[in-house]
C-alpha cells in the first residue's frame, strides 16, 4: 500500500486536497465568484471547482466515494438536489450526507466536501 501523502494548496491552517492511501480528500469548498448568490449559483460553482481539483489530483467525480453537503437553510434541499442530480447524472453515486448548518460567512449558503478514489 502506498503511504505517501501529497498535499495540494497547503496554507497555515489546511490543505485544499490531500492524496493518501489511493484516495483524494478535498477540503470543504465554498463559493468564491458567486458568494452571496443563490444556492443554485453557489452549488454550480462549487461542483465545477470540485471537478477541477479532482482532475488536478488525477481523478474525477466518476470515482467519488463520499460527499458531505452543508446547507445554511434545509429548505433549499430540493434546489440544491436539482443542481447535484444534474452534475452526478450518468456516474456512480457516492454515499452522501446533507445537513443544515451555519457557515463561517453569512454570504455562503453551501459547502461541499468529497473523497474520491484515485
VENNOR-V308533 format. One record per backbone hydrogen bond with DSSP energy under -0.5 kcal/mol. CO is the residue of the C=O (numbers start at 0). NH is the residue of the N-H. E is the energy in kcal/mol with one decimal. If there is no record, write none. Layout:
CO|NH|E ; CO|NH|E
This chain:
0|2|-0.6 ; 1|20|-0.6 ; 5|18|-3.0 ; 7|15|-1.7 ; 7|16|-1.4 ; 8|15|-0.6 ; 13|10|-3.0 ; 15|26|-3.0 ; 16|7|-3.0 ; 17|19|-0.5 ; 17|24|-2.9 ; 18|5|-2.1 ; 19|22|-2.1 ; 21|117|-3.4 ; 22|19|-2.4 ; 23|25|-0.6 ; 23|115|-2.6 ; 24|17|-2.0 ; 28|111|-2.1 ; 31|34|-0.7 ; 33|36|-3.1 ; 37|41|-2.7 ; 38|42|-3.0 ; 39|43|-2.3 ; 40|44|-2.0 ; 41|45|-2.6 ; 42|46|-2.7 ; 43|47|-1.9 ; 44|48|-2.2 ; 45|49|-2.6 ; 46|50|-2.3 ; 47|51|-2.0 ; 48|52|-2.7 ; 49|53|-2.7 ; 50|54|-2.2 ; 51|55|-2.2 ; 52|56|-1.3 ; 53|58|-2.6 ; 54|57|-1.7 ; 59|62|-2.0 ; 60|63|-1.7 ; 62|116|-2.8 ; 64|94|-2.3 ; 65|114|-1.9 ; 66|96|-2.0 ; 67|112|-2.5 ; 68|98|-2.5 ; 69|110|-1.9 ; 70|100|-2.4 ; 72|75|-2.6 ; 73|76|-1.8 ; 75|79|-2.9 ; 76|80|-2.7 ; 77|81|-1.7 ; 78|82|-1.2 ; 79|83|-2.7 ; 80|84|-3.2 ; 81|85|-1.4 ; 82|86|-2.0 ; 83|87|-2.5 ; 84|88|-0.8 ; 87|90|-1.7 ; 94|66|-1.5 ; 96|68|-2.6 ; 98|70|-2.9 ; 104|107|-2.2 ; 106|35|-2.2 ; 108|71|-1.8 ; 110|69|-2.8 ; 111|28|-3.4 ; 112|67|-3.0 ; 113|25|-2.8 ; 114|64|-3.4 ; 114|65|-1.6 ; 115|23|-3.1
